[in-house]
């Protein structure tokens, strides 16, 4: 009923297991956008009065990331 595997067939199965490992991983993070960074970044917020209000609101709320 059960067939005995010889060393060659075991080697084939071991190679097959190594080849089936997925090596390409997908990056789920968005790419950094330079336009967004220049318009909504930290230094862009510091320039205007309303931008400084936004930063202060985020600081008081306890946000770890203040701007892009």
Backbone as CSV, one residue per row, in Angstrom:
resi,resn,N_x,N_y,N_z,CA_x,CA_y,CA_z,C_x,C_y,C_z
1,UNK,0.814,-1.188,0.000,0.000,0.000,0.000,0.865,1.263,0.000
2,UNK,1.800,1.363,0.931,2.690,2.524,0.959,3.975,2.189,0.234
3,UNK,4.373,3.073,-0.642,5.591,2.846,-1.393,6.758,3.510,-0.680
4,UNK,7.864,2.865,-0.672,9.033,3.411,-0.018,9.762,4.326,-0.993
5,UNK,10.133,5.507,-0.546,10.816,6.468,-1.405,12.319,6.285,-1.279
6,UNK,12.991,6.287,-2.399,14.446,6.197,-2.334,15.034,7.599,-2.168
7,UNK,16.345,7.681,-2.035,17.001,8.958,-1.765,16.845,9.952,-2.907
8,UNK,16.804,9.472,-4.140,16.689,10.378,-5.284,15.338,11.077,-5.279
9,UNK,14.284,10.331,-5.028,12.965,10.960,-5.028,12.804,11.899,-3.830
10,UNK,13.413,11.566,-2.694,13.383,12.483,-1.560,14.090,13.781,-1.900
11,UNK,15.202,13.659,-2.623,15.944,14.850,-3.022,15.098,15.713,-3.954
12,UNK,14.350,15.067,-4.851,13.478,15.812,-5.765,12.418,16.580,-4.983
13,UNK,11.823,15.943,-3.988,10.795,16.616,-3.212,11.380,17.772,-2.408
14,UNK,12.596,17.607,-1.904,13.216,18.693,-1.151,13.498,19.881,-2.053
15,UNK,13.979,19.630,-3.263,14.220,20.714,-4.214,12.904,21.402,-4.564
16,UNK,11.856,20.617,-4.766,10.566,21.197,-5.122,10.051,22.104,-4.004
17,UNK,10.249,21.714,-2.742,9.815,22.549,-1.626,10.589,23.856,-1.574
18,UNK,11.850,23.815,-1.915,12.649,25.042,-1.923,12.186,25.967,-3.042
19,UNK,11.839,25.407,-4.182,11.445,26.226,-5.321,10.064,26.850,-5.160
20,UNK,9.240,26.299,-4.289,7.890,26.840,-4.155,7.810,27.985,-3.157
21,UNK,8.912,28.370,-2.555,8.901,29.492,-1.621,8.688,30.781,-2.402
22,UNK,7.771,31.610,-1.951,7.505,32.870,-2.636,8.549,33.900,-2.223
23,UNK,9.243,34.427,-3.189,10.302,35.389,-2.886,9.892,36.816,-3.194
24,UNK,8.897,37.027,-4.045,8.461,38.382,-4.363,7.390,38.801,-3.366
25,UNK,7.682,39.834,-2.602,6.711,40.329,-1.646,6.150,41.645,-2.154
26,UNK,4.905,41.890,-1.854,4.254,43.117,-2.310,4.400,44.177,-1.236
27,UNK,4.736,45.371,-1.650,4.843,46.497,-0.727,3.475,47.175,-0.652
28,UNK,2.890,47.222,0.524,1.562,47.802,0.682,1.610,49.266,1.093
29,UNK,2.797,49.830,1.238,2.918,51.236,1.595,2.835,52.099,0.351
30,UNK,2.237,53.249,0.489,2.168,54.173,-0.639,3.547,54.794,-0.889
31,UNK,3.828,55.083,-2.143,5.109,55.710,-2.473,5.112,57.150,-1.984
32,UNK,6.234,57.654,-1.510,6.278,59.046,-1.059,6.077,60.006,-2.234
33,UNK,5.196,60.955,-2.048,4.848,61.896,-3.093,5.531,63.227,-2.787
34,UNK,6.393,63.686,-3.675,7.160,64.913,-3.434,6.251,66.139,-3.440
35,UNK,5.228,66.124,-4.264,4.302,67.263,-4.307,3.537,67.381,-2.991
36,UNK,3.077,66.257,-2.480,2.363,66.264,-1.203,3.289,66.722,-0.081
37,UNK,4.540,66.283,-0.139,5.484,66.631,0.910,5.797,68.123,0.900
38,UNK,5.878,68.719,-0.289,6.211,70.140,-0.356,5.017,71.016,0.012
39,UNK,3.793,70.544,-0.228,2.610,71.352,0.083,2.068,71.079,1.478
40,UNK,2.185,69.850,1.958,1.614,69.496,3.253,2.680,69.078,4.252
41,UNK,3.927,69.413,3.980,5.018,69.012,4.851,5.136,69.897,6.080
42,UNK,6.089,69.554,6.936,6.279,70.257,8.197,6.677,71.710,7.973
43,UNK,7.627,71.953,7.081,8.107,73.316,6.858,7.070,74.158,6.118
44,UNK,6.277,73.530,5.264,5.182,74.256,4.611,4.131,74.664,5.632
45,UNK,3.905,73.845,6.642,2.958,74.196,7.698,3.495,75.332,8.564
46,UNK,4.794,75.367,8.787,5.373,76.407,9.634,5.285,77.794,9.006
47,UNK,5.224,77.878,7.696,5.265,79.172,7.012,4.000,79.988,7.284
48,UNK,2.839,79.353,7.263,1.585,80.094,7.393,1.032,79.996,8.807
49,UNK,0.179,80.952,9.142,-0.446,80.974,10.465,-1.364,79.767,10.655
50,UNK,-2.175,79.476,9.651,-3.078,78.325,9.765,-2.311,77.009,9.802
51,UNK,-1.175,76.961,9.127,-0.344,75.763,9.184,0.207,75.532,10.579
52,UNK,0.607,76.620,11.238,1.092,76.498,12.621,-0.034,76.071,13.555
53,UNK,-1.254,76.510,13.262,-2.404,76.065,14.059,-2.635,74.564,13.889
54,UNK,-2.477,74.095,12.660,-2.637,72.660,12.392,-1.599,71.864,13.173
55,UNK,-0.343,72.320,13.125,0.725,71.613,13.843,0.476,71.616,15.349
56,UNK,0.061,72.764,15.888,-0.191,72.841,17.327,-1.355,71.934,17.722
57,UNK,-2.381,71.876,16.889,-3.509,70.998,17.174,-3.071,69.542,17.213
58,UNK,-2.194,69.169,16.300,-1.722,67.785,16.258,-0.783,67.482,17.426
59,UNK,0.010,68.474,17.830,0.886,68.285,18.998,0.036,68.078,20.251
60,UNK,-0.973,68.929,20.430,-1.819,68.825,21.622,-2.638,67.538,21.640
61,UNK,-2.969,67.046,20.472,-3.716,65.794,20.401,-2.821,64.595,20.687
62,UNK,-1.504,64.786,20.570,-0.572,63.699,20.861,-0.205,62.871,19.650
63,UNK,-0.328,63.445,18.477,0.020,62.714,17.257,1.516,62.469,17.198
64,UNK,1.868,61.276,16.770,3.286,60.943,16.614,3.842,61.556,15.339
65,UNK,3.058,61.554,14.277,3.459,62.149,13.000,2.716,63.462,12.853
66,UNK,3.466,64.563,12.739,2.833,65.875,12.666,2.464,66.266,11.245
67,UNK,3.300,65.922,10.285,3.050,66.300,8.895,3.741,65.289,7.996
68,UNK,3.519,65.419,6.691,4.108,64.494,5.718,5.560,64.823,5.489
